[in-house]
Each structure stands twice: as structure tokens, then as C-alpha cells.
Amino acid sequence: MKSKLFFLSLTKLNTEELIAKCRKQDQNAQLETYNRYYKAMYNTAFRIIKNTAEAEDVMQEAFLTAFTKLSMLEDDKMFGAWLKKIVVNSSLTVSRKKSTNREVTLETIEYTLTEDNSVGVIEEELTSIKANTIVSTLNELKDSYSTALSLYLIEGYDYEEICQIMNISYSNCRTLVSRAKESLRQKLQFV
């Protein structure tokens, strides 16, 4: 009972307090940190890698890296952003390795709208279909376009951050994002 109460108290800690406990190798604090961030980090990795198992591996490795290199983190409030950067960089490394042995997998998704559904349900399904269509079309773009758009539109990175992550110049970054948007628009016209 005591450990359960102790663990519940961890959920009430803010990020700074939790990371301070992680710095002291507190495994319960590490588990709580993992529970707070793993979904977002997995989704970030998956949008870049486009493979469930590899995204999960990258996410797990990123947590291990973060916990072993916490001494490099200057501001505990920035843990989430720092962890996301680790995930993005690891994902890009995996993606680059994969692009040399490019495998294309096609997934077919069927959507069925039935007349007996209420209007709200149909609208919700249509919104879901549109979002899924955009994400699947984004995944069909060439890797550099897909990565740049994911970082810009989904992850919320600005051009300077994308330049650093992708190791490209500012003008190349703006051009890449612009061309990626146009390519996405063109592909979505035919959908």
C-alpha cells in the first residue's frame, strides 16, 4: 500500500520535480516520466519512420538515452522538447538507413458510410477519413518532403529548427517545405 501511495504522489509532481528524481536514478520517477511522454514520442517516431516496430524501438532507445544522459539537460522544464529532439534525430537516422534499401508497403483502408448512422457520426467519420487521407498521402511523398512537412506541420518545428535537424540551409528548408506542401496539394486533388 505504501508503494502505491508513493507512486500516486509521483503523478502529482511537475516535470522539474520528476526529472530531479530521475537524476537520482529513481525508477518510479522514470516510469512516471515514460508514462507521460511515450505516446507522443512514439507518434513522432512513427510519422518519420512509418513502421510500428521501428518507431517503438526508436522511442524506447530515446528514453534510455535520455535517462542515461540527463546530465546534459540544462533545464529540467525542457525535458519534453529535449526528448523529442532525441526521438526526431534517431528517427531520421533510421529513415536514412532505410532509404538505401527502400521498401514500399501499401495499406488499403476501406471506409463505409451507412445510411442508418446519424449526421453527427457521418460527419465525424468524414473528418476522420479526411485526416487519414492526408496522413496516408503525406506518407506517399518522397522521404525528404514527408519528413519536412511532418516536422513543420505536425511536430510544430520552425524553419530554423528543421534546418538543424535535417542539416540543411535556411533557404533550402523553406524551399523544401514549400515544394512538399505543393506536392501534397497536387496528390490530394486526385483523392
Disulfide bonds with the S-S distance in Angstrom:
none
